[in-house]
Amino acid sequence: MDGIVERHSPGLDELEKVARHDLARLNYPPANWVPQKNGPDGKTVLDVLIVGAGMCGQTVGWGLLREGIRNIRVIERNMHGHEGPWNTTARMPTLRSPKHLTGPDLGVPSLTFRAWYEAQHGAEGWEKLYKIPRLDWLSYLLWVRKVVDLKVENGVSLLKVEAAGDFLQARLSTGETIFVRKIVLANGRDGSGGFRWPSFPSFSPDDPARAGRVYHTLEEIDFAALKGKRLGILGVLATAIDNACTALEAGAREAICYARRPHLPQVNKSKGVSFPGFQRGQGMLDDDWRWKIYTYMLAAGSPPPHESVLRAQKLPGFAFRFAEPWLDMKVDEDGVTVTTARTTERFDAVLIGTGFDIDLARRPELQSFGANVTLWGDRRAEAEASANAEAARYPYLGPGFELIEKVPGRTPHMGDIHLFNWGSILSHGALAGDIPGLFVGATRLVQAISHALFREDAERHVQNMFAQEDPELAPTDYFVPRDKRSGTL
């Protein structure tokens, strides 16, 4: 992991003053309007618990503060500077998105990445910038978090959530058990499942022998330990190639990427959905359209960025092997033997670049709800679900990213859990993980939570309106009683 140094420069300090003044002009943060509730323990019930303080979690957090929902907590399992993948498992030098995209700013110009970058490098520096350096993006996110005064509790995990009377009950790694009205799971790309491991006759990911010999490309890896070694990589897409390059740059002797397919995918279909109409509209389409769109997207796959391929081609020791699937993998004390469709290979270590699965049954924090979550396979014909088994496992979410019960009434308060991670893509599109859709997704989620909290206390809010006694005009000598006014009854 690279070190993150908090940025200080005269330009950035001045921008912070401008941004804070802009927020003050927007009356940020407004007063909390959500009525206090007490739990069975007599303590104040938390209105919203956000799990994950990466790009998605922090944007939702400051969106809620901006909405006047201030009784919230944001927890993050990693330490400060290691939120999200940027300083942990992301291994590309630059982001794959274009530099001009916005999202974490929530429409405040002085909080955009461009403003942050220009404050340090000037307008000319911005013009020269090709794409955003990965660690610059993390430094920028942490700066936004500081400016909007979003408090994050690092080193804290959600262990379990279950229904408890009128609320949800959350157990945290701190030993706390708290009562909560809403939970947002903004816990990353694997937050709706876990690593995808290939199924081989001679391998189990739970085998202790894999330590130091078999790695998943989405876990943290000590690449210095791979110096001088010959590596086999299963996969040829972005993450697999970036890991291979990182290993070679750290001194690995050879890194060979294997694929079942005969060549790299050529077209990034996601570019065809990265515009406001699609981002706002997909989640409003009927089930047939949404299923059609993302079963196609999942089947098409995404090619690795050309920057990743060019990076690999410049490194001695890198190679592709196409149309050569792996059939088995056996770990021993000296390395790994891989059987492919063509031959048997011997590696010092292997990296598995097969991505992650969507499978809520694998999430320990959701064990009390998982079996009753409606999945897309529950909403499609059996033949369709069988033909698209991966898509069928995605949760079928409501309009506010909320989980929906398969059997109504069996798991109370399931709808108070909002899934703002990659598991939401089939229901809402790429709004909770990719930068282009973040503004649309975070805004939709915040509004949904605001609406729900208001509805739950509508009677109380109306009674407060009836009881409102704050006369705008105090009686004066010039005050005309209502029954004396011309034209009144």
C-alpha positions as CSV (number, residue, x, y, z in Angstrom):
1,M,0.0,0.0,0.0
2,D,1.2,3.5,-0.8
3,G,1.4,6.2,1.7
4,I,-1.2,9.0,1.6
5,V,0.0,12.4,2.7
6,E,-2.6,15.0,3.4
7,R,-2.2,17.8,0.9
8,H,-1.3,21.4,2.1
9,S,-0.7,24.2,-0.4
10,P,-1.6,27.9,-0.4
11,G,-3.9,27.2,-3.4
12,L,-5.6,24.3,-1.6
13,D,-6.0,26.2,1.6
14,E,-7.6,29.1,-0.3
15,L,-9.9,26.7,-2.1
16,E,-11.0,25.2,1.2
17,K,-12.1,28.7,2.3
18,V,-14.0,29.2,-0.9
19,A,-15.7,25.8,-0.6
20,R,-16.7,26.4,3.0
21,H,-18.1,29.8,2.0
22,D,-20.1,28.2,-0.8
23,L,-21.5,25.6,1.6
24,A,-22.5,28.5,4.0
25,R,-24.3,30.1,1.1
26,L,-26.2,26.9,0.6
27,N,-27.1,26.9,4.3
28,Y,-25.1,23.7,4.8
29,P,-25.7,21.9,7.0
30,P,-29.3,22.8,7.8
31,A,-30.8,22.0,11.1
32,N,-31.8,18.4,11.8
33,W,-35.5,18.0,11.2
34,V,-35.9,14.3,12.0
35,P,-37.7,13.8,15.3
36,Q,-35.7,11.9,17.9
37,K,-36.8,8.4,18.8
38,N,-35.7,6.3,21.7
39,G,-34.9,2.6,21.6
40,P,-35.7,-0.2,24.0
41,D,-32.4,0.6,25.8
42,G,-33.6,4.2,26.4
43,K,-30.9,5.6,24.1
44,T,-31.5,7.8,21.0
45,V,-32.1,5.7,18.0
46,L,-29.7,6.4,15.1
47,D,-31.5,7.6,12.0
48,V,-29.0,6.3,9.5
49,L,-26.0,4.0,9.7
50,I,-23.7,4.1,6.7
51,V,-21.4,1.1,6.3
52,G,-18.4,2.1,4.3
53,A,-16.7,5.4,3.9
54,G,-15.3,5.0,0.4
55,M,-16.4,7.2,-2.5
56,C,-20.1,6.0,-2.3
57,G,-20.4,6.0,1.5
58,Q,-19.0,9.4,2.0
59,T,-21.0,10.9,-0.8
60,V,-24.2,9.5,0.7
61,G,-23.1,10.7,4.2
62,W,-22.7,14.3,3.2
63,G,-25.8,14.2,1.0
64,L,-27.8,13.3,4.1
65,L,-26.2,16.1,6.1
66,R,-27.1,18.5,3.3
67,E,-30.7,17.2,3.5
68,G,-30.9,18.0,7.2
69,I,-30.6,14.4,8.4
70,R,-27.8,14.8,10.9
71,N,-28.3,11.9,13.3
72,I,-26.1,9.6,11.3
73,R,-22.9,7.5,11.8
74,V,-20.5,6.5,9.1
75,I,-18.3,3.5,9.9
76,E,-15.4,2.2,7.9
77,R,-13.5,-1.1,8.5
78,N,-10.2,0.2,7.2
79,M,-7.9,2.8,8.6
80,H,-7.8,6.5,7.5
81,G,-6.4,6.7,4.0
82,H,-7.3,3.2,3.1
83,E,-11.0,3.7,2.4
84,G,-12.2,2.1,-0.9
85,P,-9.8,0.3,-3.3
86,W,-7.6,3.3,-4.2
87,N,-4.8,2.6,-1.7
88,T,-5.4,-1.1,-1.1
89,T,-6.4,-3.3,-4.1
90,A,-6.6,-0.9,-7.0
91,R,-3.3,-1.3,-9.0
92,M,-3.7,1.0,-12.0
93,P,-1.6,4.2,-12.2
94,T,-4.6,6.3,-13.2
95,L,-8.4,6.1,-13.0
96,R,-10.2,4.6,-16.0
97,S,-12.8,7.3,-16.0
98,P,-12.3,10.6,-17.9
99,K,-10.9,13.4,-15.7
100,H,-13.8,15.7,-16.1
101,L,-16.4,13.5,-14.4
102,T,-18.0,14.8,-11.2
103,G,-20.0,13.1,-8.4
104,P,-18.5,13.4,-4.9
105,D,-19.0,17.2,-5.1
106,L,-22.8,16.8,-5.4
107,G,-23.0,19.8,-7.7
108,V,-20.9,22.3,-5.7
109,P,-18.2,23.6,-8.2
110,S,-15.6,24.4,-5.5
111,L,-15.7,20.7,-4.4
112,T,-15.0,19.2,-7.8
113,F,-11.8,17.3,-8.6
114,R,-11.0,19.9,-11.2
115,A,-11.2,22.7,-8.6
116,W,-9.0,20.7,-6.2
117,Y,-6.4,20.0,-9.0
118,E,-6.4,23.5,-10.4
119,A,-5.8,24.9,-6.9
120,Q,-2.5,23.0,-6.8
121,H,-1.4,23.0,-10.5
122,G,-3.3,25.8,-12.1
123,A,-5.5,25.9,-15.2
124,E,-2.6,24.9,-17.4
125,G,-1.8,21.9,-15.2
126,W,-5.5,20.8,-15.6
127,E,-5.2,21.1,-19.4
128,K,-2.1,19.0,-19.5
129,L,-3.6,16.3,-17.2
130,Y,-4.5,13.1,-19.2
131,K,-6.3,11.1,-16.5
132,I,-6.6,11.3,-12.8
133,P,-3.7,9.6,-10.8
134,R,-5.3,6.9,-8.6
135,L,-3.8,8.2,-5.3
136,D,-4.7,11.8,-6.2
137,W,-8.3,10.7,-6.4
138,L,-8.1,9.3,-2.8
139,S,-6.4,12.5,-1.6
140,Y,-9.2,14.5,-3.2
141,L,-12.0,12.3,-1.6
142,L,-10.4,12.8,1.8
143,W,-10.2,16.5,1.3
144,V,-13.9,16.7,0.4
145,R,-14.7,14.7,3.5
146,K,-12.8,17.2,5.6
147,V,-14.4,20.3,4.0
148,V,-18.0,19.0,4.4
149,D,-17.2,18.0,8.0
150,L,-18.3,14.4,7.6
151,K,-17.2,12.4,10.6
152,V,-16.0,8.9,9.9
153,E,-15.3,6.1,12.4
154,N,-12.4,4.2,10.9
155,G,-11.6,0.7,12.1
156,V,-15.2,-0.2,12.8
157,S,-17.2,-2.9,11.0
158,L,-20.8,-4.1,10.9
159,L,-21.0,-7.6,12.2
160,K,-24.7,-8.3,12.2
161,V,-28.0,-6.6,11.6
162,E,-31.5,-7.9,12.5
163,A,-34.9,-6.7,13.2
164,A,-35.7,-5.6,16.8
165,G,-39.2,-4.3,17.4
166,D,-39.7,-1.0,15.7
167,F,-36.1,-0.7,14.5
168,L,-33.1,-2.5,13.2
169,Q,-30.4,-3.7,15.6
170,A,-26.8,-3.5,14.5
171,R,-23.9,-5.1,16.2
172,L,-20.5,-3.4,15.6
173,S,-17.0,-4.6,15.9
174,T,-16.5,-2.1,18.8
175,G,-18.8,-4.3,20.9
176,E,-21.7,-1.8,20.6
177,T,-25.2,-2.9,19.8
178,I,-27.2,0.0,18.5
179,F,-30.8,0.6,17.3
180,V,-31.1,2.1,13.8
181,R,-33.9,3.3,11.5
182,K,-32.0,2.9,8.2
183,I,-28.8,1.2,7.1
184,V,-26.9,1.9,4.0
185,L,-24.5,-0.8,2.8
186,A,-21.9,1.2,0.8
187,N,-19.3,-1.6,1.3
188,G,-17.7,-1.9,-2.1
189,R,-17.8,-4.1,-5.1
190,D,-17.7,-7.3,-3.0
191,G,-20.3,-5.9,-0.6
192,S,-23.1,-8.1,-2.1
193,G,-21.1,-11.3,-2.1
194,G,-17.4,-12.0,-2.1
195,F,-14.4,-13.1,-4.2
196,R,-15.2,-15.4,-7.1
197,W,-12.9,-18.4,-7.0
198,P,-12.7,-21.0,-9.8
199,S,-13.9,-24.5,-9.1
200,F,-11.0,-26.9,-9.6
201,P,-10.8,-30.6,-8.4
202,S,-7.5,-30.1,-6.5
203,F,-8.0,-26.6,-5.0
204,S,-10.0,-24.9,-2.2
205,P,-9.6,-21.2,-1.3
206,D,-9.9,-22.3,2.3
207,D,-6.8,-24.5,2.1
208,P,-4.1,-22.9,4.4
209,A,-1.5,-24.0,1.9
210,R,-2.5,-21.3,-0.5
211,A,-1.0,-18.6,1.7
212,G,1.9,-17.0,-0.2
213,R,1.2,-19.1,-3.3
214,V,-2.4,-18.4,-4.5
215,Y,-3.8,-14.9,-4.3
216,H,-7.0,-13.3,-5.4
217,T,-6.3,-10.1,-7.4
218,L,-8.9,-8.3,-5.2
219,E,-7.1,-9.0,-1.9
220,E,-4.1,-7.2,-0.5
221,I,-0.8,-8.6,-1.8
222,D,2.8,-8.1,-0.8
223,F,4.2,-7.8,-4.3
224,A,7.8,-7.5,-2.9
225,A,7.5,-11.1,-1.9
226,L,7.0,-12.1,-5.5
227,K,10.3,-10.7,-6.7
228,G,12.1,-13.1,-9.0
229,K,9.2,-15.4,-9.2
230,R,7.3,-16.9,-12.2
231,L,3.6,-16.1,-11.9
232,G,0.5,-17.5,-13.6
233,I,-2.6,-15.2,-13.7
234,L,-6.0,-16.5,-14.4
235,G,-7.8,-13.7,-16.3
236,V,-7.1,-11.1,-19.0
237,L,-9.3,-8.2,-18.0
238,A,-8.3,-4.9,-16.2
239,T,-7.7,-6.2,-12.7
240,A,-5.7,-9.2,-13.9
241,I,-3.5,-7.2,-16.1
242,D,-3.0,-4.4,-13.5
243,N,-1.9,-7.1,-11.0
244,A,0.5,-8.7,-13.5
245,C,2.1,-5.3,-14.2
246,T,2.4,-4.4,-10.6
247,A,4.1,-7.8,-9.9
248,L,6.5,-7.3,-12.8
249,E,7.3,-3.7,-11.7
250,A,8.1,-5.1,-8.2
251,G,10.6,-7.5,-9.7
252,A,8.7,-10.6,-10.7
253,R,10.5,-12.6,-13.3
254,E,7.5,-13.6,-15.5
255,A,3.7,-13.0,-15.5
256,I,1.5,-14.9,-17.9
257,C,-2.2,-14.0,-18.2
258,Y,-4.5,-16.8,-19.3
259,A,-8.0,-16.7,-20.9
260,R,-10.7,-19.0,-22.2
261,R,-11.7,-16.5,-24.8
262,P,-9.7,-16.3,-28.1
263,H,-8.9,-12.6,-27.8
264,L,-9.5,-9.5,-25.6
265,P,-12.9,-8.0,-25.6
266,Q,-12.8,-5.0,-27.9
267,V,-15.8,-2.7,-27.1
268,N,-16.6,-1.1,-23.7
269,K,-20.4,-1.3,-23.8
270,S,-20.7,0.7,-20.6
271,K,-19.8,3.8,-22.5
272,G,-23.2,3.5,-24.2
273,V,-25.0,4.0,-20.8
274,S,-22.9,6.8,-19.3
275,F,-25.2,9.8,-19.9
276,P,-27.8,11.4,-17.6
277,G,-30.8,10.0,-19.4
278,F,-29.7,6.4,-19.1
279,Q,-28.4,6.9,-15.6
280,R,-31.6,8.4,-14.4
281,G,-33.9,6.4,-16.5
282,Q,-32.8,2.8,-16.3
283,G,-34.1,2.2,-12.8
284,M,-37.5,3.5,-13.9
285,L,-37.8,1.0,-16.7
286,D,-39.9,-2.1,-16.4
287,D,-38.3,-5.5,-15.4
288,D,-38.1,-6.7,-19.0
289,W,-36.0,-3.8,-20.1
290,R,-33.7,-3.8,-17.1
291,W,-33.1,-7.5,-17.4
292,K,-32.4,-7.2,-21.1
293,I,-30.0,-4.4,-20.6
294,Y,-27.8,-5.9,-17.9
295,T,-27.8,-9.6,-19.0
296,Y,-26.4,-8.2,-22.2
297,M,-23.9,-6.0,-20.4
298,L,-22.7,-8.9,-18.1
299,A,-22.3,-11.2,-21.1
300,A,-20.5,-8.7,-23.2
301,G,-17.9,-7.9,-20.5
302,S,-15.6,-4.9,-20.6
303,P,-12.2,-4.8,-22.2
304,P,-9.2,-3.7,-20.2
305,P,-8.3,0.0,-20.8
306,H,-5.8,0.5,-23.5
307,E,-3.5,2.1,-20.9
308,S,-3.3,-1.2,-19.0
309,V,-2.5,-3.1,-22.2
310,L,0.2,-0.7,-23.2
311,R,1.7,-0.8,-19.7
312,A,1.9,-4.6,-19.9
313,Q,3.4,-4.7,-23.4
314,K,6.3,-2.5,-22.2
315,L,7.3,-5.0,-19.5
316,P,9.7,-7.9,-20.2
317,G,8.2,-11.1,-18.9
318,F,4.6,-10.3,-19.7
319,A,2.6,-12.6,-22.0
320,F,-1.0,-13.4,-22.9
321,R,-2.2,-17.0,-23.5
322,F,-5.6,-17.0,-25.2
323,A,-8.0,-19.9,-25.7
324,E,-6.2,-21.8,-22.9
325,P,-8.6,-22.3,-20.0
326,W,-7.3,-23.7,-16.7
327,L,-8.7,-27.2,-15.8
328,D,-7.0,-27.8,-12.4
329,M,-4.6,-26.2,-9.9
330,K,-2.7,-28.0,-7.2
331,V,-0.7,-26.2,-4.5
332,D,2.4,-27.7,-2.8
333,E,5.2,-26.4,-0.6
334,D,7.2,-25.3,-3.6
335,G,4.6,-23.6,-5.8
336,V,1.5,-24.3,-7.9
337,T,1.0,-26.8,-10.7
338,V,-1.6,-25.6,-13.3
339,T,-3.2,-27.9,-15.8
340,T,-4.5,-26.0,-18.8
341,A,-6.4,-27.3,-21.9
342,R,-3.1,-27.5,-23.7
343,T,-0.4,-28.4,-21.2
344,T,0.8,-28.5,-17.6
345,E,2.6,-25.4,-16.2
346,R,4.6,-24.9,-13.0
347,F,4.5,-21.5,-11.2
348,D,6.0,-20.1,-8.1
349,A,2.6,-18.4,-7.4
350,V,-0.7,-17.7,-9.1
351,L,-3.1,-14.8,-9.1
352,I,-6.8,-15.4,-9.6
353,G,-8.4,-12.5,-11.5
354,T,-11.9,-13.8,-11.8
355,G,-13.7,-10.9,-10.0
356,F,-16.4,-11.3,-7.4
357,D,-19.7,-13.0,-7.0
358,I,-23.1,-11.4,-6.2
359,D,-24.5,-13.7,-3.5
360,L,-26.1,-12.1,-0.4
361,A,-26.0,-15.5,1.3
362,R,-22.3,-15.0,1.7
363,R,-22.7,-11.8,3.7
364,P,-22.5,-12.7,7.4
365,E,-24.0,-9.3,8.5
366,L,-27.2,-10.2,6.5
367,Q,-27.7,-13.8,7.7
368,S,-31.0,-13.0,9.4
369,F,-32.4,-11.6,6.2
370,G,-30.6,-13.3,3.3
371,A,-32.9,-16.2,2.7
372,N,-35.9,-13.9,2.3
373,V,-34.3,-11.3,-0.1
374,T,-36.1,-11.0,-3.4
375,L,-33.6,-11.8,-6.2
376,W,-33.9,-11.1,-9.9
377,G,-34.3,-14.8,-10.5
378,D,-37.5,-14.6,-8.4
379,R,-38.9,-12.1,-10.9
380,R,-38.0,-14.0,-14.1
381,A,-39.2,-17.2,-15.8
382,E,-37.3,-20.2,-14.6
383,A,-35.8,-20.7,-18.1
384,E,-34.5,-17.1,-18.2
385,A,-33.1,-17.4,-14.7
386,S,-31.3,-20.7,-15.5
387,A,-29.8,-19.3,-18.7
388,N,-28.5,-16.2,-16.8
389,A,-27.5,-17.7,-13.5
390,E,-25.2,-14.8,-12.5
391,A,-27.8,-12.1,-13.2
392,A,-30.4,-14.2,-11.4
393,R,-28.5,-13.9,-8.1
394,Y,-28.6,-10.0,-8.1
395,P,-31.0,-8.6,-5.5
396,Y,-34.2,-7.1,-6.8
397,L,-34.2,-3.7,-5.2
398,G,-36.9,-1.1,-4.7
399,P,-36.8,2.5,-6.0
400,G,-34.6,3.7,-3.1
401,F,-32.1,0.8,-3.4
402,E,-34.0,-1.0,-0.6
403,L,-34.1,-4.8,-0.2
404,I,-37.5,-6.3,-0.8
405,E,-39.0,-9.3,1.0
406,K,-39.6,-12.5,-0.9
407,V,-42.3,-13.4,1.6
408,P,-43.9,-10.2,2.9
409,G,-43.9,-10.0,6.7
410,R,-41.4,-12.8,7.3
411,T,-38.4,-10.4,7.9
412,P,-39.7,-7.1,9.3
413,H,-37.6,-3.9,8.5
414,M,-35.8,-5.5,5.6
415,G,-36.9,-2.6,3.5
416,D,-34.9,-0.3,5.8
417,I,-31.7,-1.8,4.5
418,H,-30.4,0.1,1.4
419,L,-27.9,-1.6,-0.8
420,F,-25.6,1.0,-2.3
421,N,-22.9,-1.2,-3.7
422,W,-22.4,-3.2,-6.9
423,G,-25.3,-5.5,-6.2
424,S,-27.6,-2.7,-7.2
425,I,-26.5,-2.6,-10.8
426,L,-29.3,-4.8,-12.3
427,S,-32.0,-2.7,-10.6
428,H,-30.6,0.8,-11.0
429,G,-27.6,0.6,-13.3
430,A,-24.0,1.6,-12.4
431,L,-24.9,4.2,-9.9
432,A,-23.1,2.8,-6.8
433,G,-19.6,2.1,-7.7
434,D,-18.7,3.9,-10.9
435,I,-17.9,7.6,-10.8
436,P,-20.1,8.6,-13.8
437,G,-23.4,7.6,-12.0
438,L,-22.5,8.5,-8.5
439,F,-24.3,11.9,-8.4
440,V,-27.5,10.3,-9.7
441,G,-27.3,7.3,-7.4
442,A,-26.4,9.2,-4.2
443,T,-29.1,11.8,-4.8
444,R,-31.7,9.1,-5.5
445,L,-30.8,7.3,-2.3
446,V,-30.7,10.4,-0.1
447,Q,-34.1,11.5,-1.3
448,A,-35.5,8.0,-0.8
449,I,-34.3,8.0,2.8
450,S,-35.6,11.5,3.4
451,H,-39.0,10.6,2.1
452,A,-39.2,7.5,4.2
453,L,-38.2,9.2,7.4
454,F,-40.7,12.0,6.8
455,R,-43.5,9.5,6.0
456,E,-42.9,7.5,9.2
457,D,-43.4,10.7,11.2
458,A,-45.9,12.5,9.0
459,E,-48.5,12.7,11.7
460,R,-46.1,14.3,14.1
461,H,-44.9,16.8,11.5
462,V,-48.5,17.7,10.7
463,Q,-49.3,18.2,14.4
464,N,-46.2,20.4,14.7
465,M,-47.6,22.4,11.8
466,F,-51.0,22.8,13.6
467,A,-49.2,23.8,16.8
468,Q,-47.0,26.4,15.0
469,E,-47.3,29.7,16.8
470,D,-44.8,32.2,15.5
471,P,-46.8,35.2,14.3
472,E,-45.1,37.0,11.4
473,L,-46.9,40.3,12.1
474,A,-47.3,41.4,15.7
475,P,-50.5,43.6,16.3
476,T,-49.9,47.3,15.8
477,D,-52.0,50.5,15.7
478,Y,-52.3,49.9,12.0
479,F,-53.5,46.3,12.3
480,V,-57.0,45.8,11.0
481,P,-58.9,42.9,12.6
482,R,-60.0,40.2,10.2
483,D,-63.7,40.9,10.7
484,K,-63.2,44.6,9.8
485,R,-61.3,44.1,6.6
486,S,-63.1,45.0,3.4
487,G,-64.5,42.0,1.6
488,T,-64.2,39.5,4.5
489,L,-67.1,37.5,5.8
